[in-house]
Amino acid sequence: QVQLVESGGGLVQAGGSLRLSCAASGRTFSTYAMGWFRQAPGKEREFVAAIIPNGSFTYYADSVKGRFTISRDNAKNTVYLQMNSLKPEDTAVYYCAAGRGSSSYSYSVAESGYSYWGQGTQVTVSS
């Protein structure tokens, strides 16, 4: 069982930055791929970024590539999402998720690839 708690959301002006954190419970954090998803009002939840268990590979949605950076600190059981050059369309509730694939190099862009989810943190970008 893994429990995830996000933090770091808030209100920021367009062009600004925020850093989201997701703290995980348990001693098996380093065996999970981690993902960030977001859900804007009236829209379905969408993939943002993923990182494999050892942190050596990351993958991003086209909409955030070059602006967002996912990273993890396995010693601290924490995954981060650094968000720069924020746009109003980035406004959403952001969720972190943990999942195990078929290998230690697996990751997923689908919600079905993740077994555990946090409660979400609101990010609002004003124009």
Secondary structure as the mmCIF struct_conf table of DSSP 4:
data_model
#
loop_
_struct_conf.conf_type_id
_struct_conf.id
_struct_conf.beg_label_comp_id
_struct_conf.beg_label_asym_id
_struct_conf.beg_label_seq_id
_struct_conf.end_label_comp_id
_struct_conf.end_label_asym_id
_struct_conf.end_label_seq_id
STRN STRN1 LEU A 4 SER A 7
STRN STRN2 GLY A 10 GLN A 13
TURN_TY1_P TURN_TY1_P1 ALA A 14 GLY A 15
STRN STRN3 LEU A 18 ALA A 24
BEND BEND1 GLY A 26 ARG A 27
HELX_RH_3T_P HELX_RH_3T_P1 PHE A 29 THR A 31
BEND BEND2 TYR A 32 TYR A 32
STRN STRN4 ALA A 33 GLN A 39
TURN_TY1_P TURN_TY1_P2 PRO A 41 GLY A 42
BEND BEND3 LYS A 43 LYS A 43
STRN STRN5 GLU A 46 ILE A 51
TURN_TY1_P TURN_TY1_P3 PRO A 53 ASN A 54
BEND BEND4 GLY A 55 SER A 56
STRN STRN6 THR A 58 TYR A 60
TURN_TY1_P TURN_TY1_P4 ASP A 62 ARG A 67
STRN STRN7 PHE A 68 ASP A 73
TURN_TY1_P TURN_TY1_P5 ASN A 74 ASN A 77
STRN STRN8 THR A 78 MET A 83
BEND BEND5 SER A 85 SER A 85
HELX_RH_3T_P HELX_RH_3T_P2 PRO A 88 ASP A 90
STRN STRN9 ALA A 92 GLY A 99
BEND BEND6 SER A 102 SER A 103
TURN_TY1_P TURN_TY1_P6 SER A 104 TYR A 105
BEND BEND7 VAL A 109 ALA A 110
HELX_RH_3T_P HELX_RH_3T_P3 GLU A 111 GLY A 113
BEND BEND8 SER A 115 SER A 115
STRN STRN10 TYR A 116 TRP A 117
STRN STRN11 THR A 121 SER A 126
#
